[in-house]
Amino acid sequence: MPALATDINKLLTQTSLVVFPEDYVAVYLPTGIKAIPGEWFRPVTTRFAAVIQEPELVTMIVPLRKWLRMKNMFEKYDVSGLLKAITFDVKLSLVAGRLRIAIASALAAANIDSIPISSFKRYHVVVPKADLPRTVKVLRKLIESGKKKRTVQSKK
């Protein structure tokens, strides 16, 4: 694993992983779909979801249980296998781009496919459910490496 810059190590020392317990799916819809009612995305009923509009495709990452209730709203769709969502519970800063690169690099080195999603305040990755145990192990190792490097740098 490449050496991490000090600012990344600082972010890693402040990071904890949050694995949402729900199973998720990625749903691919054609453009021009009927509007999705806002109540489908209330924080009380949906802790994590992502909707991405592209010129020729709409991608939604939603809890499986929610998708099973809403799929009848759509005539055409394609659905992925089961996924898990992981959030990095750290306040992002200007060095967050390098944090995202470190996370993506660690997952790629472990041959783990992931969908990175960034909001204004948080960074998330969505991975195949079958890869969750390995993913958590790799990410915890990354976080621990940042904490160890930060401790060593503090002693100098």
C-alpha positions as CSV (number, residue, x, y, z in Angstrom):
1,M,0.0,0.0,0.0
2,P,1.5,3.4,-0.9
3,A,2.5,5.8,1.8
4,L,-0.2,8.2,2.8
5,A,0.3,11.9,3.2
6,T,0.0,13.4,6.8
7,D,-3.3,15.1,6.0
8,I,-4.8,11.8,4.9
9,N,-3.5,10.1,8.1
10,K,-5.2,12.8,10.2
11,L,-8.5,12.1,8.4
12,L,-8.0,8.4,8.9
13,T,-7.5,8.8,12.6
14,Q,-10.9,10.5,12.8
15,T,-12.7,8.0,10.6
16,S,-15.0,5.2,11.6
17,L,-16.8,2.8,9.3
18,V,-20.6,2.6,9.4
19,V,-22.0,-0.4,7.6
20,F,-25.7,-0.1,7.0
21,P,-27.5,-3.3,8.0
22,E,-29.9,-3.2,5.1
23,D,-29.3,-5.0,1.8
24,Y,-29.2,-2.7,-1.2
25,V,-29.6,-3.0,-5.0
26,A,-28.6,-0.8,-7.8
27,V,-31.5,-0.2,-10.2
28,Y,-31.0,1.0,-13.7
29,L,-34.0,2.9,-15.3
30,P,-34.5,4.5,-18.7
31,T,-34.7,8.3,-18.7
32,G,-38.2,9.8,-18.8
33,I,-39.5,7.8,-15.9
34,K,-42.4,8.9,-13.8
35,A,-41.3,11.1,-10.9
36,I,-40.4,9.2,-7.7
37,P,-42.5,10.4,-4.8
38,G,-40.4,12.3,-2.2
39,E,-41.9,10.2,0.6
40,W,-39.8,7.3,-0.7
41,F,-36.7,9.0,0.6
42,R,-37.6,10.3,4.0
43,P,-34.7,9.8,6.5
44,V,-37.0,7.9,8.9
45,T,-37.6,5.2,6.3
46,T,-34.5,5.4,4.1
47,R,-31.1,5.9,5.8
48,F,-29.1,5.7,2.6
49,A,-30.1,6.1,-1.0
50,A,-28.6,7.6,-4.1
51,V,-30.2,8.7,-7.4
52,I,-28.0,9.7,-10.3
53,Q,-29.6,11.1,-13.5
54,E,-27.5,10.8,-16.7
55,P,-28.5,11.7,-20.2
56,E,-29.6,8.1,-21.1
57,L,-30.0,6.4,-17.7
58,V,-31.2,6.8,-14.2
59,T,-29.3,4.8,-11.5
60,M,-30.8,4.4,-8.0
61,I,-29.2,2.6,-5.1
62,V,-31.9,1.8,-2.6
63,P,-32.6,-0.7,0.1
64,L,-33.8,-4.0,-1.3
65,R,-37.0,-3.8,0.8
66,K,-37.8,-0.4,-0.6
67,W,-37.2,-1.5,-4.2
68,L,-39.5,-4.5,-3.8
69,R,-42.3,-2.1,-2.7
70,M,-41.6,0.5,-5.5
71,K,-40.6,-1.7,-8.5
72,N,-44.3,-1.8,-9.7
73,M,-44.0,1.9,-10.5
74,F,-41.7,1.2,-13.4
75,E,-42.3,-0.7,-16.6
76,K,-38.6,-1.3,-17.5
77,Y,-35.7,-1.7,-15.2
78,D,-32.5,-3.7,-14.6
79,V,-31.4,-4.7,-11.1
80,S,-28.0,-5.6,-9.7
81,G,-27.3,-8.3,-7.2
82,L,-27.3,-7.6,-3.5
83,L,-25.1,-4.8,-2.3
84,K,-24.0,-3.3,1.1
85,A,-23.4,0.4,1.8
86,I,-20.6,1.7,3.9
87,T,-20.2,5.2,5.1
88,F,-17.0,6.8,6.3
89,D,-18.0,8.7,9.4
90,V,-15.7,11.7,9.1
91,K,-16.2,15.3,8.3
92,L,-14.8,15.8,4.8
93,S,-12.3,18.6,4.0
94,L,-10.3,19.7,1.0
95,V,-8.1,16.7,1.3
96,A,-11.0,14.4,0.9
97,G,-10.2,13.7,-2.7
98,R,-6.9,12.1,-1.6
99,L,-8.9,10.1,1.0
100,R,-11.2,8.8,-1.7
101,I,-8.2,7.8,-3.8
102,A,-6.6,5.9,-0.8
103,I,-9.9,4.1,-0.2
104,A,-10.4,3.2,-3.9
105,S,-6.8,2.1,-4.2
106,A,-7.0,-0.2,-1.1
107,L,-10.2,-1.8,-2.4
108,A,-8.8,-2.2,-6.0
109,A,-5.6,-3.8,-4.6
110,A,-7.8,-6.3,-2.8
111,N,-9.7,-6.9,-6.0
112,I,-13.0,-5.6,-4.5
113,D,-15.4,-4.0,-6.9
114,S,-17.0,-0.8,-5.5
115,I,-19.3,2.0,-6.4
116,P,-17.9,5.3,-4.8
117,I,-20.5,7.9,-3.9
118,S,-19.6,11.2,-2.4
119,S,-22.0,13.8,-0.8
120,F,-21.1,17.2,0.4
121,K,-20.3,15.9,3.9
122,R,-19.7,12.2,3.6
123,Y,-18.0,9.5,1.5
124,H,-19.6,6.2,0.8
125,V,-18.8,3.0,-1.0
126,V,-21.2,0.4,-2.1
127,V,-19.9,-3.2,-2.6
128,P,-21.3,-6.6,-3.4
129,K,-22.7,-8.2,-0.3
130,A,-20.5,-11.2,-0.7
131,D,-17.4,-9.0,-0.5
132,L,-18.5,-7.2,2.7
133,P,-16.3,-9.1,5.2
134,R,-13.2,-8.6,3.0
135,T,-14.1,-5.0,2.4
136,V,-14.4,-4.2,6.1
137,K,-11.1,-6.0,6.8
138,V,-9.3,-4.0,4.1
139,L,-10.8,-0.7,5.2
140,R,-10.1,-1.2,8.9
141,K,-6.5,-2.1,7.9
142,L,-6.3,1.2,5.9
143,I,-7.7,3.2,8.9
144,E,-5.3,1.5,11.3
145,S,-2.4,2.2,9.1
146,G,-3.2,5.9,9.1
147,K,-3.5,5.9,12.9
148,K,-0.2,4.1,13.3
149,K,1.6,6.5,10.9
150,R,0.0,9.5,12.6
151,T,1.3,8.2,16.0
152,V,4.8,7.7,14.7
153,Q,4.8,11.2,13.1
154,S,3.6,12.7,16.4
155,K,6.5,11.2,18.3
156,K,9.1,12.6,16.0
